[in-house]
Amino acid sequence: MAKWLDAKVVNKTEWNDHLFSLRLSCLNFPTFKAGQFTKVGIEQEDGKMLSRPYSLVNSPTDNELEIIAVPVEDGLLSPKLHNLNVGDELKVMAPATGFLVLDEVPKSRDLWLIA
């Protein structure tokens, strides 16, 4: 069953004016597979969780989680995430989910990956 876990920002990188990443410490986050995602959220004053899905861009063997985001000007969550600093707290949903993983690629002779 999915549940919210406490997380803390341990590093923030501003890649440019329109791209940033947050590295998060989240104790007891379960093992995940490369290609999966999770929800990241900030609890509002009314107790509701404002959240969106974000891909995990770190290795599953890392002790911390990392997401990359674009601060959408009129977005509800991304500007709040962009304003976070090292030490600020937020929530991460566990476990990670998603089927964009190698286990889901059908066995075949060729695999084309186009970006």
C-alpha positions in Angstrom: 0.0 0.0 0.0 1.3 3.4 -0.9 2.1 5.8 1.9 3.7 9.2 2.4 7.2 9.3 3.9 9.1 12.3 5.3 11.9 13.6 3.2 14.4 16.4 3.5 16.3 18.4 0.8 20.0 17.6 1.1 21.1 19.3 -2.1 19.6 21.7 -4.7 21.2 22.3 -8.1 20.1 25.1 -10.4 21.1 23.8 -13.9 19.8 26.9 -15.6 16.9 29.4 -15.3 14.4 26.7 -16.3 15.7 23.5 -14.8 16.6 22.4 -11.2 17.1 19.2 -9.3 16.5 18.3 -5.7 18.4 15.5 -3.9 16.4 14.1 -1.0 17.1 12.1 2.1 14.2 9.8 2.7 14.7 7.1 5.3 13.2 3.7 4.7 12.4 4.4 1.0 12.0 0.9 -0.5 14.2 -0.4 -3.2 13.1 0.7 -6.7 14.0 -0.1 -10.3 15.6 2.4 -12.7 12.8 4.0 -14.8 10.3 4.1 -12.0 8.7 7.3 -10.5 7.2 8.5 -7.3 5.0 11.3 -6.1 6.6 14.3 -4.4 4.4 16.5 -2.3 4.1 19.4 0.1 1.5 19.4 2.8 -0.8 22.5 2.7 -2.0 24.5 5.6 -5.5 22.8 5.3 -3.8 19.4 5.7 -4.2 18.4 2.0 -1.2 17.1 0.0 -0.2 19.0 -3.1 1.7 16.4 -5.1 2.8 15.5 -8.6 4.7 12.5 -10.1 8.4 12.8 -10.7 10.8 10.3 -12.2 13.7 9.2 -10.0 16.9 10.1 -11.8 19.3 8.6 -9.3 20.7 5.0 -9.2 18.6 2.6 -7.2 21.7 1.9 -5.2 22.0 5.5 -4.0 21.1 6.3 -0.4 19.3 9.4 -1.5 16.6 10.2 -4.1 16.9 12.8 -6.8 14.3 14.4 -9.1 14.7 17.0 -11.9 12.0 19.6 -12.4 11.0 22.6 -14.4 9.5 25.5 -12.5 6.2 26.1 -14.3 5.4 29.7 -13.9 1.7 29.3 -13.0 2.2 25.7 -11.7 0.8 24.8 -8.3 3.7 22.6 -7.1 6.8 23.2 -9.1 7.3 26.8 -8.0 7.1 25.7 -4.4 9.6 22.9 -5.0 11.9 25.4 -6.7 11.8 27.6 -3.6 12.9 24.8 -1.3 16.4 24.9 0.1 18.7 22.5 1.8 17.1 21.4 5.1 13.5 22.0 4.0 11.0 19.1 4.4 8.6 17.6 2.0 6.9 14.2 1.4 7.7 11.3 -0.9 5.2 8.5 -1.7 6.5 5.0 -1.4 6.9 2.6 -3.0 8.0 3.9 -6.4 6.0 2.7 -9.4 5.9 2.6 -13.2 6.5 0.2 -16.0 9.2 2.0 -18.0 11.8 -0.6 -16.8 13.9 -3.1 -18.7 11.8 -6.0 -17.3 8.9 -4.8 -19.3 10.7 -4.7 -22.7 9.6 -7.7 -24.8 12.4 -10.1 -25.8 13.4 -9.4 -29.4 16.4 -9.3 -31.6 16.6 -5.5 -31.8 15.7 -2.7 -29.5 15.5 0.9 -30.9 15.7 3.7 -28.4 15.0 7.1 -29.9 15.2 10.4 -28.1 
